[in-house]
């Protein structure tokens, strides 16, 4: 069937509503643009399309590095690719406006000069597959992405999972486990791209939907999924305009201070210390660690419970209980974790942003999104008020800094 007929079909409309929450002319234009690019560059049409989403952290702020719990979800922005198989063992990936990336599957040698590049990501995923005894092979891929970079929704992880899923379908009969693909992507980012990371981002994108991840084992975290039932909520990620420069010490201090509490109580991580012991010994911690470290440890233990409450609320469809957990997480990050602004800086962009959105009609949930100190906030808005709220967000923060999203049920996937 010609692609223009496919893009008008009821089946494609259903796919789009699953991946993007809607079907419209802009989506069709994006897909058709990839077809046109593939034909222009190679002289023939693509065979398949693949999609890998962005992700959000819903509850679980700065818990993963101390083996805690996180609630995360895939969202309706994606890195999309038109793909055709090739039999010469070569991978060629091109995005509009960027030079083509070329990798030979028979040469995945790590090169320091490639650290921080997309080529390194491709090689890293290939290397993991090869080491695990999985099949790899060549393909052409023309890609486009509306996963906003620098907004904390994991554009690099989306690209990693895109490669992992293409290799899964083309060369492994689509049989590879979703956690395996997440681990391949995490390995690529850590070992080849050069950015240490946990498994949350890749797991959220690989699995799709809403997932609770318990990092009691960093190698094999426990992952439990749930269906998103709150269709009357829109999700916004808003870039507040803060600057991440010179914040490395602020980020590093959070796990370090949490671990300092754990060490006084006989563990390496807070997960090694039972909550009951922490609260029993809390008064004795004064003078042995900083007051902020104690507050941050308290946030950790309470946040793990909030993850459980929020996940249970999603499972039960209890929207108010879910929003209560989100808002409590935001307050705890502000006053106990204390990651809304840097003590050495003058910017209070995150705090100011949360205060500004709080008074907008329809806003029912809000919290810092991701690492904090600068960057983005996560906001839940009732759909009935969403259009007006969207306009107000854009007037406050700028049109290019406001991203309206939905929860996406499919993980990284072959579209058709």
Secondary structure as UniProt FT lines:
FT   HELIX           3..8
FT   HELIX           10..20
FT   HELIX           25..42
FT   STRAND          48..59
FT   TURN            61..62
FT   HELIX           64..66
FT   STRAND          69..86
FT   STRAND          90..95
FT   TURN            96..97
FT   STRAND          101..104
FT   TURN            105..106
FT   HELIX           112..114
FT   TURN            115..116
FT   HELIX           118..131
FT   TURN            132..133
FT   STRAND          138..145
FT   TURN            149..152
FT   HELIX           155..172
FT   TURN            173..174
FT   HELIX           178..187
FT   HELIX           188..193
FT   HELIX           200..207
FT   STRAND          210..214
FT   TURN            215..216
FT   STRAND          222..226
FT   TURN            231..232
FT   STRAND          233..239
FT   TURN            245..246
FT   HELIX           248..264
FT   TURN            265..266
FT   HELIX           270..272
FT   HELIX           275..281
FT   HELIX           282..285
FT   TURN            287..288
FT   HELIX           291..316
FT   HELIX           319..332
FT   HELIX           333..337
FT   TURN            343..344
FT   HELIX           349..358
FT   TURN            361..362
FT   STRAND          363..369
FT   STRAND          376..382
FT   HELIX           383..397
FT   HELIX           399..401
FT   STRAND          402..405
FT   STRAND          413..414
//
